[in-house]
Amino acid sequence: MGFRFGVNMRATGKRTQWLDKCRKAEGLGFDVIAVPDHLGMPAPLPSLVAAAEATERVRLATFVVNTAFYNPTMLARDVDTTDQLLDGRLELGLGTGYARAEFDAAGLPFPGPGARLDHLERCLTVLREHYGERSLPPVLLGGQRDRMLRIAAREADVVGFTGARFNRDGDGATLADPSELDERVALVRSEAGERDPELNLLIQHVEVTDDRAAALERLRPYDATRSADELGELPVLLVGTAEQIADRLRAQRERFGFTYITVLEKDMTAFADVIERLR
């Protein structure tokens, strides 16, 4: 199976700057332009509508909507309107929210993880009821913990793996090693049964370099408890020459089944060299 590549970007600056950035992402070979949903950043759905004006081929995704901020019925209305304006290019990523500081800034209570997951499931139910016999846009559900992955395995077209476990307040995370991802993917496969959802991995850092050892030393702040060599084994950190990174992603596709790779905006240009080698 071939790869799909996405870039998660913020619609910052003037409108022309955002549109230019979207054109650049499409020109670099990305298949998906994605926008996160965080308080203090531009809203994702209007940003995607603007992105559609500047692009022709790419899919346009929320990565991911913080459903805890939304009334399910109003969210369904906004998603449906956006879907129509994007002429079917929308991919709908949904999550539960994880950063207590954002809830505090919005003056909203910060429910426990179980309550947030209950609300996510309610949003999915209302979205499906709203669309009725029409096709809901492809749904991505992402996370790392058991219940979220079980829901995603049953309900999602795409299961997104963050490759990180956030603490309860969302102000710190631990990156997953290969054995943990093995177990997480096995859980999804088991829960999915005969379903075969696409698997996505969110890459935290890409560095194209001829000096991999030095680059990994510079990444020690990601996790001071791990050596540079141990950091080099983490699936969400891609360091090396473009060909080495391409080989790494081929190996991770074989081991875990990740065929949809998303990188952060800061790594967009560097990762384009990798895309060329994987087409």
N, C-alpha and C positions, 0 to 999 in steps of 0.2 A: 504494500500500500504506500502511496506517495504521501508527502508531507503537505501540511498547510501552515502558513506563517502569519502571525498576528503581531501588531505593535500596540501597546497600551499607551495612549497619549492624552495630555491635558490640553484643552482648548484655551490656552492662555494668550494674552496679547490681543491685538486688534483682529478684526474679522479677516482681513487680508492675510495676516500672518498665519492664522489657523488654516485657511484654505490652501496657502502655499505649502504648509507642512503636510497636509493631507495629500496634495499632489505629489510631493516628494516621496511619501510612503508608498503610494501606488507605483510610482516610477522605479523605486528600489526593488519592487517585486513582492511586496507584502500582499497577502490575500485578504487580510482583515485589518481594519482600523477600529480600535477599541477605545472606549472612554470610561474611566472609573467614576465612581459615585462617592465623593467625599465632601463633607461640609468644608467650605473655604475654597473649593474648586468650582469651575463652571459646571452647570447641570449637564448630565450626559445626553439626554434625549434631544434637546435643542442643538447641542453640539453636533450630533450625528446628522440632523437634518441639514445643517450648514455643510457638513463634510460631503453629503451626497451631491451638492451643487458642483463641487470641485473634482469629483472622481467619476469613473465610469464602471470600473470592474470590481473593485474591492467590496467585500461584505462589510457591514457597519454594525458594531456590537457594543452593548453595555458590558463592562467588565469590572465589577458587577453592580447592579442596582442593589442598594441597601434597603431591602423590603421593609425593615423595621421602621423606616421613616414614612411609610406610605399607607394610606387607606387602600385596601385591595381593589375596591370598585373604581376609585379615582386612578389608581395605577393602571388598571385594565384599559380605561378610556385613553390615557396618555400613550400607552404602548400601541394600541390600535391605531390611533391617529398618526403616530410616528411611523408605524409599519406601512400605512398607506402612502405617506409622503416619501418613503424610501423605496417605493415600487418593489417591495419584496426582498430588499437587501438586508433587512434587519436580522440580527442574531441577538437573542435576549438572554444575557447573563444575569442571574439572580443570586443574591447572597443574603446573609442575615445581619450584616454589620458586626463589627467587632471592637471598635474603638470607643471606650467610655467617654473620652474627652469630646467627641463629636456629639454624642447624645446630650452631654452637659451643656455644650455650647448652644444647642438647639432648644434647651429647656425641656427635654424629653426624658422620661424615666429610662433607665438602662436595664431591660429585663434580663433574666438569666438566659443561658443558651437554650434551654428547653423551650421557654416561651418564645424566643426569637425563631426557633425552628418551627414551632406550631404556627406562627404567623406566616412564615415562608410557605408552608404547605397550604394555608388558607389563601394566600395570594395566587398560588398555582391553580387551586380549584376555581377561584373566581375568574382568572384569566381564561381557563378552558370553557367555563360557562359563558363568558362574554363572547368568545369566538364562535361557540356553537359548532356548526358543521363546517365552518371555515378552518383552514389550517393555521394553527398558532405558529409564529416564527420559531425556528430552531431554538431550543432552550439549553443553556449551559448552567449547570449548578456546580459550584466549586467549594472546596474545603479540604480538610485533612482529618477531621475527627469522625468517629464511627457513624453517628446518626445522620450527619449531613451526607456522608458518602452512601449510606444505605438509601436515603431519599433520592439522591442523584442517580444511583444505579437503577432505580425503579422508574424514575420520571423523566430524566434528562436525555436529550439527544447528544449532549457533550458533557462529560464529567471532567471538571477542572481540578487539577491538583496544585495546591499552592506550594507544596514542597516545604512548608513551614508550619510550625505549631505556635499559634499566638497564645500569650498568657490571657488570663480572664479579662483584664482591662484593655487588652489590645495594644499595649505600649511596649511590647517586646516579643520576640519570636525566636524559636530554635529551628535551624534548618534541618530538614530530614536527610538521613543518610540512605544509601541504596537499599539496605535491608529493610528499613522502615517503609520505603516506597514499595518494595516487593509485597510487603504485608498489606499495605493500603490498596494496591491494585488487585491483589487476590480477593480482598473483601468485596470490592466493586464487582469483580467477575462473578463471584459466588452469588451476590445479591441480584445481579442483572439476569441470571438465568439464560434464557434464549435471546435476550436483548443483546445488542452489540453496540453500545454507545461509543462515540469517538472519545479518545482520551487526550486531554490538553495538559500541558505542563507550563507553568509560569516561571520563566527564567529570571533570576534576581540580578545576574551580572554577566555581561559578555565582555571579554577582553581579547582582541586579536593581537597576538604578539609572538615574536620569535624567542622570547625569554620567558618561558612559562614559569620557571622556578621563582624568578624575581617578582613576577606578577602575583603569584600565589602568596608570597610573603606579604605583599601589600594588602592582601585581603584578610589578613589575620584579624582585624577588627570585627569581621562578620561573626567570628566565634573564637575568642581567645583561648578556649579550652582545647581547640583542635590544632594540630600541626598543619603546616602548609600542604604537605602531602595528603593529609586527611581532607582538607578543604578541596583539594583537587579532585577528590572522588565524589563530591556532592553533586547530584544531578542538576541542581539549579544554578550552579556556577560553571560557566563555560569559558575556559581560558586555554589559549594556545594559538597556533596558526589556524587560518581559516579551514585548511584541510583537516587538521587534528580535531577541530570542533565539529566539522561535518561528520567525521568518523565517529565521534562521541555520540552524536545524535542518532546516527544509524544504529549504533550499539544499544542505545537506550530505547529506540523503537523496537529492536529485537527482544530486549529483556523485559521492558515494561508495557510496550504497546503504545507509546506516545507518538502520535502522528500529527498533532496540532500543537505547535510551539509558539508561545507568546513571549515577546521580549518587552522591556521597558523602553520608553522614548529615548532615554539617554544612550541606549545601545543600538538604536535604529540603524545608523549609518554603518557602524562596524559590522553588524550582523548581515548586511546586504551581501558581503563577500561570501558568507557561509551559504546564504540562499542560492547563490549562483552555482555552488558546488553540489547542491542537493536537488536541483531540478532534474 
